[in-house]
Amino acid sequence: MADSGEYRSTLRQIMINATLGGLLFGYDTGVVNGALPFMVAPDQLNLDPLQEGMVVSALLVGAAVGSFCGKLADIQGRKTAFGFVQKARVGSSLKGVPLNRLRF
């Protein structure tokens, strides 16, 4: 019969694989899905290379943070975690305003 340490090691490996799977899925959805060429188009957001890199970096960071948020839900509870996600969603929606529309 296996001891508790062996179960924890196996569980830790499963959690790491699941977390990395979520990270890679989020990165794939955000970058490889094809949204970036439309953001760079002159008639859309018209991003320069620096802004394009910032978008890609933000997607990667967001995917990494989002993949670890399950622990927040376990500690704080689902309602608190959903409230946090809703606030983050509003913030990212406000960040999505086209930059060329804000210039005077």
Secondary structure, 3 states (H helix, E strand, C coil): CCCHHHHHHHHHHHHHHHHHHHHHHHHHHHHHCCHHHHHHCCCCCCCCHHHHHHHHHHHHHHHHHHHCCHHHHHHHCHHHHHHHHHHHHHHHHHHCCCHHHHCC
